[in-house]
Protein backbone atom coordinates (compact mmCIF):
# COMPACT_ATOMS: atom_id res chain seq x y z
CA UNK A 1 0.00 0.00 0.00
CA UNK A 2 1.47 3.39 -1.05
CA UNK A 3 2.17 5.95 1.64
CA UNK A 4 -0.25 8.82 1.88
CA UNK A 5 1.02 12.27 0.79
CA UNK A 6 0.94 13.72 4.34
CA UNK A 7 2.97 10.77 5.66
CA UNK A 8 5.53 11.07 2.86
CA UNK A 9 5.82 14.79 3.52
CA UNK A 10 6.44 14.08 7.21
CA UNK A 11 9.19 11.59 6.33
CA UNK A 12 10.86 14.17 4.10
CA UNK A 13 10.71 16.77 6.87
CA UNK A 14 12.20 14.32 9.37
CA UNK A 15 14.98 13.41 6.94
CA UNK A 16 15.73 17.08 6.27
CA UNK A 17 15.77 17.85 10.00
CA UNK A 18 18.10 14.90 10.68
CA UNK A 19 20.43 15.99 7.89
CA UNK A 20 20.48 19.58 9.15
CA UNK A 21 21.19 18.39 12.70
CA UNK A 22 24.05 16.17 11.52
CA UNK A 23 25.59 19.00 9.48
CA UNK A 24 25.25 21.40 12.41
CA UNK A 25 26.86 18.87 14.76
CA UNK A 26 29.80 18.30 12.40
CA UNK A 27 30.27 22.04 11.96
CA UNK A 28 30.17 22.58 15.72
CA UNK A 29 32.70 19.78 16.29
CA UNK A 30 35.01 21.25 13.67
CA UNK A 31 34.67 24.67 15.29
CA UNK A 32 35.59 23.22 18.70
CA UNK A 33 38.62 21.46 17.20
CA UNK A 34 39.77 24.62 15.44
CA UNK A 35 39.41 26.54 18.70
CA UNK A 36 41.42 23.89 20.56
CA UNK A 37 44.27 24.12 18.04
CA UNK A 38 44.09 27.92 18.13
CA UNK A 39 44.25 27.91 21.94
CA UNK A 40 47.38 25.76 21.89
CA UNK A 41 49.05 28.11 19.41
CA UNK A 42 48.08 31.10 21.57
CA UNK A 43 49.67 29.43 24.59
CA UNK A 44 52.87 28.75 22.66
CA UNK A 45 53.04 32.31 21.33
CA UNK A 46 52.38 33.71 24.81
CA UNK A 47 55.17 31.57 26.28
CA UNK A 48 57.63 32.72 23.60
CA UNK A 49 56.73 36.38 24.08
CA UNK A 50 56.98 35.98 27.86
CA UNK A 51 60.51 34.60 27.49
CA UNK A 52 61.45 37.64 25.43
CA UNK A 53 59.95 39.99 28.04
CA UNK A 54 61.81 38.18 30.83
CA UNK A 55 65.07 38.67 28.94
CA UNK A 56 64.32 42.38 28.61
CA UNK A 57 63.38 42.68 32.29
CA UNK A 58 66.68 41.03 33.18
CA UNK A 59 68.43 44.21 32.04
CA UNK A 60 69.70 42.90 28.73
CA UNK A 61 69.84 45.83 26.25
CA UNK A 62 69.48 43.33 23.41
CA UNK A 63 67.22 40.59 24.76
CA UNK A 64 66.83 39.01 21.31
CA UNK A 65 70.53 38.15 21.18
CA UNK A 66 69.78 35.13 23.35
CA UNK A 67 67.63 33.92 20.50
CA UNK A 68 64.55 31.74 20.55
CA UNK A 69 64.35 28.61 22.72
CA UNK A 70 66.36 25.73 21.30
CA UNK A 71 64.82 22.24 21.39
CA UNK A 72 67.14 19.42 20.33
CA UNK A 73 65.42 16.31 18.98
CA UNK A 74 67.32 13.05 19.37
CA UNK A 75 66.43 9.48 18.51
CA UNK A 76 67.44 6.21 16.94
CA UNK A 77 67.33 5.49 13.18
CA UNK A 78 63.86 4.78 11.74
CA UNK A 79 62.06 5.79 14.93
CA UNK A 80 60.37 8.86 13.41
CA UNK A 81 62.68 11.61 14.71
CA UNK A 82 62.80 13.66 11.50
CA UNK A 83 59.09 13.05 10.91
CA UNK A 84 58.40 14.62 14.31
CA UNK A 85 60.34 17.69 13.14
CA UNK A 86 58.25 17.85 9.96
CA UNK A 87 55.04 17.39 11.93
CA UNK A 88 55.98 20.16 14.36
CA UNK A 89 56.81 22.56 11.51
CA UNK A 90 53.43 21.90 9.89
CA UNK A 91 51.43 22.30 13.10
CA UNK A 92 53.25 25.38 14.40
CA UNK A 93 53.18 27.30 11.12
CA UNK A 94 49.51 26.46 10.45
CA UNK A 95 50.06 24.79 7.09
CA UNK A 96 47.36 23.03 5.12
CA UNK A 97 47.20 21.16 1.83
CA UNK A 98 50.27 19.33 0.49
CA UNK A 99 52.69 18.04 3.08
CA UNK A 100 56.16 19.60 2.90
CA UNK A 101 59.04 17.67 4.42
CA UNK A 102 61.80 19.93 5.71
CA UNK A 103 63.81 17.38 7.66
CA UNK A 104 65.19 14.44 5.75
CA UNK A 105 63.30 11.30 6.73
CA UNK A 106 63.95 7.91 5.20
CA UNK A 107 63.10 4.21 5.62
CA UNK A 108 64.96 1.98 8.00
CA UNK A 109 68.40 0.81 6.98
CA UNK A 110 72.08 1.28 7.78
CA UNK A 111 72.63 4.02 5.17
CA UNK A 112 69.43 6.04 5.44
CA UNK A 113 69.90 7.69 8.81
CA UNK A 114 70.34 11.41 9.36
CA UNK A 115 74.07 12.18 9.36
CA UNK A 116 74.15 15.96 9.79
CA UNK A 117 72.58 18.41 12.23
CA UNK A 118 69.96 20.81 10.89
CA UNK A 119 68.26 23.69 12.71
CA UNK A 120 64.77 24.78 11.69
CA UNK A 121 63.51 28.15 12.88
CA UNK A 122 59.71 28.01 12.96
CA UNK A 123 57.50 31.09 13.25
CA UNK A 124 54.34 30.21 15.18
CA UNK A 125 51.16 31.08 13.31
CA UNK A 126 48.88 33.69 14.87
CA UNK A 127 45.39 32.14 15.14
CA UNK A 128 43.85 35.62 15.45
CA UNK A 129 45.20 36.91 12.14
CA UNK A 130 48.40 38.43 10.91
CA UNK A 131 50.15 35.10 11.07
CA UNK A 132 53.48 34.39 9.47
CA UNK A 133 53.66 30.97 7.90
CA UNK A 134 57.38 30.52 7.57
CA UNK A 135 59.90 27.82 8.30
CA UNK A 136 63.55 28.23 7.45
CA UNK A 137 66.91 26.86 8.41
CA UNK A 138 68.47 29.02 11.11
CA UNK A 139 71.67 30.83 10.23
CA UNK A 140 73.01 30.67 13.76
CA UNK A 141 73.00 34.42 14.41
CA UNK A 142 70.75 34.03 17.46
CA UNK A 143 68.39 36.81 16.37
CA UNK A 144 64.64 36.33 16.17
CA UNK A 145 62.69 37.07 12.99
CA UNK A 146 61.15 40.55 12.83
CA UNK A 147 59.59 40.25 16.28
CA UNK A 148 57.64 37.10 15.45
CA UNK A 149 57.54 34.37 18.11
CA UNK A 150 59.83 31.63 16.83
CA UNK A 151 61.34 28.41 18.13
CA UNK A 152 64.45 26.55 16.96
CA UNK A 153 63.98 22.81 16.35
CA UNK A 154 67.28 20.94 16.00
CA UNK A 155 67.18 17.69 14.03
CA UNK A 156 70.29 16.04 15.44
CA UNK A 157 72.19 13.16 13.80
CA UNK A 158 70.75 9.75 14.56
CA UNK A 159 72.03 7.92 17.59
CA UNK A 160 73.67 4.55 16.90
CA UNK A 161 71.61 1.40 17.17
CA UNK A 162 70.45 0.85 20.73
CA UNK A 163 72.68 -2.20 21.22
CA UNK A 164 75.78 -0.15 20.28
CA UNK A 165 74.85 3.18 21.85
CA UNK A 166 76.96 4.59 24.68
CA UNK A 167 76.62 7.63 26.92
CA UNK A 168 79.32 9.33 24.85
CA UNK A 169 77.05 9.11 21.79
CA UNK A 170 74.27 10.93 23.62
CA UNK A 171 76.69 13.57 24.91
CA UNK A 172 77.98 14.08 21.38
CA UNK A 173 74.45 14.54 20.01
CA UNK A 174 73.72 17.20 22.63
CA UNK A 175 77.11 18.93 22.39
CA UNK A 176 76.99 19.45 18.62
CA UNK A 177 74.10 21.91 18.97
CA UNK A 178 74.93 25.62 18.72
CA UNK A 179 73.56 27.62 20.44
CA UNK A 180 73.32 25.14 23.33
CA UNK A 181 69.97 23.33 23.69
CA UNK A 182 67.52 24.32 26.40
CA UNK A 183 65.35 21.20 26.26
CA UNK A 184 65.78 17.67 24.88
CA UNK A 185 63.10 15.73 23.01
CA UNK A 186 63.67 11.98 22.68
CA UNK A 187 61.78 10.13 19.95
CA UNK A 188 61.20 6.38 19.96
CA UNK A 189 58.60 4.27 18.21
CA UNK A 190 55.99 2.07 19.79
CA UNK A 191 56.03 -0.55 17.02
CA UNK A 192 58.59 -3.30 16.61
CA UNK A 193 61.13 -4.64 19.10
CA UNK A 194 62.00 -1.90 21.55
CA UNK A 195 63.12 -3.83 24.62
CA UNK A 196 66.77 -2.83 24.07
CA UNK A 197 65.74 0.80 23.59
CA UNK A 198 63.81 0.72 26.85
CA UNK A 199 66.89 -0.55 28.68
CA UNK A 200 68.89 2.39 27.29
CA UNK A 201 66.41 5.04 28.45
CA UNK A 202 67.91 5.54 31.95
CA UNK A 203 71.34 6.20 30.38
CA UNK A 204 69.91 8.74 27.95
CA UNK A 205 67.90 10.47 30.67
CA UNK A 206 70.97 10.59 32.91
CA UNK A 207 73.11 12.29 30.27
CA UNK A 208 70.36 14.81 29.51
CA UNK A 209 70.00 15.73 33.18
CA UNK A 210 73.76 16.03 33.62
CA UNK A 211 73.57 18.74 30.95
CA UNK A 212 71.01 20.55 33.12
CA UNK A 213 68.18 19.88 30.64
CA UNK A 214 64.65 18.57 31.01
CA UNK A 215 63.66 15.54 28.94
CA UNK A 216 60.43 15.02 27.00
CA UNK A 217 59.76 11.62 25.40
CA UNK A 218 57.61 11.10 22.30
CA UNK A 219 56.41 7.61 21.38
CA UNK A 220 55.59 7.53 17.67
CA UNK A 221 53.59 5.06 15.54
CA UNK A 222 50.83 5.02 18.13
CA UNK A 223 48.39 3.32 15.74
CA UNK A 224 50.59 0.20 15.78
CA UNK A 225 49.47 -0.50 19.35
CA UNK A 226 46.51 -2.83 19.62
CA UNK A 227 44.65 -1.22 22.51
CA UNK A 228 44.54 1.75 24.83
CA UNK A 229 45.63 -0.54 27.66
CA UNK A 230 48.80 -1.49 25.80
CA UNK A 231 49.51 2.17 25.06
CA UNK A 232 49.08 3.17 28.70
CA UNK A 233 51.29 0.31 29.91
CA UNK A 234 54.05 1.37 27.51
CA UNK A 235 53.72 5.01 28.54
CA UNK A 236 53.98 4.08 32.23
CA UNK A 237 57.03 1.90 31.64
CA UNK A 238 58.82 4.64 29.71
CA UNK A 239 57.89 7.24 32.34
CA UNK A 240 59.29 4.98 35.06
CA UNK A 241 62.59 4.45 33.24
CA UNK A 242 63.19 8.13 32.42
CA UNK A 243 61.72 9.27 35.77
CA UNK A 244 59.43 11.80 34.15
CA UNK A 245 55.72 12.14 33.45
CA UNK A 246 56.38 14.04 30.20
CA UNK A 247 55.77 11.06 27.92
CA UNK A 248 53.48 11.48 24.91
CA UNK A 249 52.09 9.09 22.31
CA UNK A 250 51.32 10.31 18.80
CA UNK A 251 51.01 9.28 15.17
CA UNK A 252 53.23 11.67 13.25
CA UNK A 253 52.90 12.77 9.63
CA UNK A 254 55.08 10.81 7.21
CA UNK A 255 55.81 10.91 3.49
CA UNK A 256 54.14 8.00 1.70
CA UNK A 257 54.03 6.76 -1.87
CA UNK A 258 56.64 6.64 -4.62
CA UNK A 259 59.22 9.36 -5.01
CA UNK A 260 59.91 12.20 -2.63
CA UNK A 261 57.20 14.28 -1.05
CA UNK A 262 58.77 17.40 -2.58
CA UNK A 263 58.54 16.25 -6.20
CA UNK A 264 55.20 14.48 -5.74
CA UNK A 265 53.33 16.26 -2.94
CA UNK A 266 50.08 14.66 -1.91
CA UNK A 267 47.39 16.72 -0.22
CA UNK A 268 45.86 15.24 2.88
CA UNK A 269 43.82 16.38 5.84
CA UNK A 270 45.50 17.45 9.02
CA UNK A 271 44.85 15.13 11.93
CA UNK A 272 43.29 16.78 14.96
CA UNK A 273 44.89 14.25 17.31
CA UNK A 274 48.35 14.68 15.76
CA UNK A 275 48.11 18.47 15.79
CA UNK A 276 46.98 18.52 19.43
CA UNK A 277 49.71 16.14 20.54
CA UNK A 278 52.61 17.84 18.77
CA UNK A 279 51.51 21.32 19.86
CA UNK A 280 51.19 20.13 23.46
CA UNK A 281 54.67 18.60 23.19
CA UNK A 282 56.23 21.80 21.83
CA UNK A 283 54.43 23.87 24.47
CA UNK A 284 55.92 21.66 27.19
CA UNK A 285 59.39 21.93 25.63
CA UNK A 286 59.13 25.73 25.57
CA UNK A 287 58.11 25.81 29.24
CA UNK A 288 61.12 23.64 30.10
CA UNK A 289 63.35 25.92 28.01
CA UNK A 290 62.05 28.93 29.94
CA UNK A 291 62.82 27.17 33.23
CA UNK A 292 66.30 26.32 32.00
CA UNK A 293 66.94 29.92 30.93
CA UNK A 294 65.69 31.27 34.27
CA UNK A 295 67.91 28.83 36.16
CA UNK A 296 70.96 29.85 34.14
CA UNK A 297 70.24 33.55 34.72
CA UNK A 298 69.85 32.98 38.46
CA UNK A 299 73.06 30.97 38.57
CA UNK A 300 74.93 33.68 36.64
CA UNK A 301 73.66 36.38 39.03
CA UNK A 302 74.79 34.42 42.08
CA UNK A 303 78.21 33.88 40.54
CA UNK A 304 78.46 37.57 39.66
CA UNK A 305 77.48 38.64 43.19
CA UNK A 306 79.98 36.20 44.67
CA UNK A 307 82.76 37.56 42.45
CA UNK A 308 81.83 41.13 43.41
CA UNK A 309 81.97 40.29 47.12
CA UNK A 310 85.41 38.73 46.71
CA UNK A 311 86.70 41.84 44.94
CA UNK A 312 85.34 44.13 47.66
CA UNK A 313 87.02 42.04 50.34
N, C-alpha and C positions, 0 to 999 in steps of 0.2 A: 504494500500500500504506500503510495507516494506521500511525502510529508506535506502538510498544509503550508501555504505561503507564510502565515504568521510564525509557525514553528521554524521554518527555514530562515526567516529573517532574524529570529532570536538566536539561532545557531551562528549566523554570520556576525551578529553583534558581539556574541560571546568570544568568537574567534578573534575578532578585531581587538576587543578589550584585552584578551590574553596576549596577543602579539604586541600591543602597545605597552603592556605591563612588562613584558620580557625585555623589550627594547629600552624602556626606562630604567629597568634594573641593571642591564649591562652598561648603560651610559653612566649610571650612578657609581657602579663598581669601578669603571675606568676612571671616573673623576676622583674617587677616593685613592686609587693607586697613583694617579698623577700627583695628587697632593702629598702622598707619602714620600714619593721620590723627590718632590720639590722641597719638602721639609728637611730631608736628609742633606740635600745640597745647601740649603740655607744654613744648617748647622755647621757644615764643613767650611763654608765661606766665613761664617761668624768666627769660627775657631782660628782660621788663618788671619783674619783681620785683627783679632784679639792678640795674636802672637806679635803682629807688627806693632800694635799699640804698646804692648809690654816692652818691646825693644826700645821704642821711643821714650817711654816713661823711665827707662833705665838710664837715661842721660846720654844715649848714643846719638851724636849729631847726624849720623847716617844709618838709621836702623835697618834699611834695606840691604846693607852690605853683608849682614848675616845670612841673607838669602832665605828662600822658602824652606820649610821643613824637608828633610831628606829621609826617605824611606827606602832602605835597601831590601831587595827581594831575593832570597836565596832558596835553593832547592836542588833536588837531584834530577838527572836527565829524565825526560819523558814523564815528569810528574805534573806538568801544567804550569810551570813558573812563568814562562814568557806569555802564555795565554792569559794568566792573571793580570799581567801588565797591560795587555791589549784590552781586556775586559774593563779594567779600571779607567783606562784612557777614554773608552767609549762612554762609560757611565758618568764620569766626571764632566766631560765636555758636552754632554747632552746630544750625542750623535744619534741619527736615525738612518734608515735605509741600508745601503751596502756596508758590509763590515770591512773596516780597514785595519790591517795588522801592522802595527809599528814595530813591535819586538819580534825578532825572528823566532818562530816556533816550528819545530819539526817533529817527525815521528821518532819512535824509540830506535836506538841504534848507537854503536860506538862512535860514529863520525858525524852525528847530527846534533850534538849538544851545542849550547851557546858557549863560545870560546872567549868572547870579548865583553867588556862592561859597556853598557849604554845607559845614558841618563835621559829620561823623558820629563820635560817640564810641562805640566798640564794645567791649563787655566780652567778653573771651575766655573761651569755655566751658571748664569744668574737666572733662577726660575721666575723672577719678577720682571724680566726684560733687560735689555742692554747687555745680554750675555756675550761672551767671547769664546767661540768654539775654536780652540786652537791647541794643538799639541805639537811640540817641537823638541828636538834634542837640545839639551842645555849646553851652553858654551863654556860653563865653568866660571863665569864672572861673578856669580853670587848675587847678581841684581835681579829683582823681580820685574815682571813685564808690565810697564805702564800703569802700575797701581792695581792690577788685577790680582785677585787671590790665586796663587799658584802653589803647586806642590811638586817636588822632584821625586820621581819614581826611578830607582836604580835597578836595572835588570843585570844582576851580577852573573859572572860565569858559573856554569853548572858545577856543583860539587861532584867529587868522584862517586862512583858506585858506593852504596852504603857499606858493603863488606870491606872496601878499601879506604874509606874515609877516616881521616884522623882529625884531631883538634886543630892541628896546624892548617889543614885545608879550610876549616871554618874561619880561623883567624885571618887567613889570606883573603878570603872572600869579603870579609868585613873591612880589612885594611886597605884594599884597593880603591875604596870609594873616596872621592874628593869632590866637595867638602865632606868631612866625616859624617857618617849616618847618625840619625837621631832616634831611629826605631828600626827594628828588624822584623821582616815578615817572612816566615818559613812556609813553603808550599810543599805539600805531599799529597799523593793521591790515595783515595779510598780503595780503588780497585786493585786487583792483583796481589801478589805476595808483598807484604810490607812489614813482616815480623822483624827483619833485620833493621829496617828504617826505624821502627819503634824502639828498638834497643839502643839506637844511636841518638835518640832525642835528648836524653839527659846531658850527653856530651855537648850537643849543639847549644842547648839552653844555658849550660854552664859558661861556654865561651862568650855567648851574647851578653850574659849578665856581668862577666868580668870586664867587658867593654863599657859597662855602665848603661846598657840599653835595655829597653823592655822588648819582650818577644810576643808576637802575635802569630798564631798558626792557622793556616788555611788548608782544609782538606778538600781537594777537588774531586771531580767525577762522582759527585754525590748520587747520581741516578744509578750507579752501578751497585749500590747497596740494596738489599732485598726488602728491608723493612725499616721503619722508624726506630724500632728497638735496636737493630743492629747499628744504625747510625749513632744513636745515643750512647751505646756501649763503647763504640770506637772513640767518640768525642771524649767520654769520661776517661778512657785509658790514656789518650794523648794528653789530656789536661793533667792527669796524675803524673805522667812522666816529665812533662815540662814545668810542672808546678805553677800552672797559670790557668785561669778560667777563660782566657781570650783565645778560644778555639772555635773556628767557624767551619761550617760545611757549605759548599756551594757547587754549582755546575757552571763552569766558566764557558765563555764563548770561544769556539775554536774554528779554524779554517777547515772546510770540508770540500770534497770533490776533487776533480783533476786540476792540475796546474796550481799556480799560486793565487791567493785571494786578491792580490793586487791586479794581476792581468785578467782574472776572471771573477770579479766581485759578484757575490750573490746576495740579494736583498733578503733580509729576514726580520722578523719581529723581535723587538727587545723583550727579554724575559723579565717580568716583574720581580720574581724571586731572585734572579741573578743580580739585577740592578740593586735591589734592597740589600742583599748580602755584601756586595763589593763596596757599596757606599758606606755601610755600617763598619766594614773593615777599615776603610781608609779614614773614616772619622775617628775610630779608635787609635789608629796609628798617629794621627795628627795630635790627638790629646796626649799620647805618650811622648811625642816629640816636644810638645810644649812643656811637659814635666821635665824632660831631659834638659831642655834649654834653661829652664828656671833653676834647676839644680846646679848646672854649670855656672850660671851667673852668681848664685849664692856662694858657691865654692870659691869663685874668683874674687868676690868681695871680701870674704873672710881672709883669703891669702893676702890680698892687698892691705887690709887693715893690720894684719899681723906683721907684714913687712914694714908698714909705717911706724908701728909701735917699736919695732927693733931699731929703726933709724933714730927715733926720738930718744931712745935710751942711750 
